[in-house]
Amino acid sequence: MSQFFRELLTNAEKSLNNMFVRTYGLMYVKNAELFEGFFKDLRTYYNQGSSAINLDDMLTEFWTELLERMFRLVNVQYDFNDSYMECVSRHMEQLKPFGDVPRKLRLQLTRSFIAVRTFTKGLALMPEVVGKVSTVSASPNCVRAATKMLYCPYCTGQVALKPCKNYCLNVMRGCLANQADLDTEWNNFLDAMLGLAERLEGPFNFESVMDPIDVKISDAIMNMQENSMTVSQKVFQGCGQPKFNMSPRTRRSPKDSGFPGRFRPYSPDARPTTAAGTTLDRLLTDVKKKLKHAKKFWSTLPDTVCAGERITAGDECWNGTAKSRYESIVMGSGLANQVSNPDVEVDITKPDMVIRRQIAVLKEMTSWLKAAYTGTDISFNEDAGSGEESGSGCDSPPCDSDGDIYFSTPTPVIRRVIKVNDETQSSSGTRLASCSLALTAAALLLNLQTR
């Protein structure tokens, strides 16, 4: 999506250049660097934010410079020094030579740029958080519980026996307790993203601002040209009567100066197609659907794993000790609910620091999104990552960061048992397939990728 916004900027600049060349001819060509600088600053602001460009100051400078150049052109018979032009600039707010266009455009550009920058930042944060969380290792207690759940039936010769659903849920909720604690801030973050997406579809629509920006600037120039006599008289009253320019080179009428007496109208039908044939509305519809689908992702990970052919829903299942019904109560999600987990010993006093860091990152991003919702710019560190290295405290050899959390174990004997019989592999292969958090997270990442 970030590339889409950059393409809109590029196409808006091309459209303005094509339109102004046809409309204003040589006058525009001689002053094209002013508009090139305008779009260059917009791109810098989009990429780096207010730390690199103050958008208000940039827009003020653009309109001031445009006024000075146009004022000289409509009064080519006069000679203006720098101090006189400074006086002209000081009267800009009173004169309003460009009508209400600068004020409206300032509001539209500020709100839409803040919204798209923050929204794309939010989209980029999601795979970063998922990637960081996927590096968290399973604890030794988790590995032991998973091994017992998955492989102990093999010891009794019941190779096709699958875990009871509630038994699987208790094991997985114990193993993924820290991850489940992400859910609250994750959902708050997604709600803020969805709220900002609504703004981008409505009053903060970046495409509706950038697509006709050439027409808006042209309207401002037309307003200045049509009211040039009135504007000039007011300037002369406030800044003094200028001296006539006696130079033969400039002793010409405005018509001879290359500045057209009347601008030719521009046909909107000639506007180019923008952004590779797609629209912001279509992109946002697709992204919103994926954001809604990602709600409660972390708290439902155990349910996602303990489903389908991996478990048995009835009573004829492995309950941790025998082929029978699982009688224990299913624990809730999150670290605090694991204090009485019958199948996984979880130390609720030692939360994983990587995940706590991601909770803080999500909370901070949510505050930026809420500020952008109101059109407020909050500067953020463009180089900031989503967290530090893992602080899970797992320093035991069984904690294999590359292992399968559903569940691998470093014991090679178990893996050899799995491959003893091809017939048993077909019945239990789904259960032994790779269902690691890393792969689950990767699936989310792919699912959330936008065009």
QUITA-V997659 format. One record per helix or strand of 3 or more residues. SS is the DSSP state (alpha for helix, beta for strand). FROM is the first residue (numbers start at 1). LEN is the number of residues. Records with the same first field share a line. If there is no record, write none. Layout:
# QUITA-V997659
SS = FROM-LEN + FROM-LEN
This chain:
# QUITA-V997659
alpha = 2-23 + 26-5 + 32-20 + 55-20 + 82-9 + 92-4 + 101-33 + 140-16 + 165-11 + 177-4 + 183-19 + 206-5 + 213-14 + 228-12 + 254-4 + 268-3 + 275-3 + 280-14 + 301-5 + 308-3 + 335-4 + 353-21 + 412-7 + 422-11 + 437-12
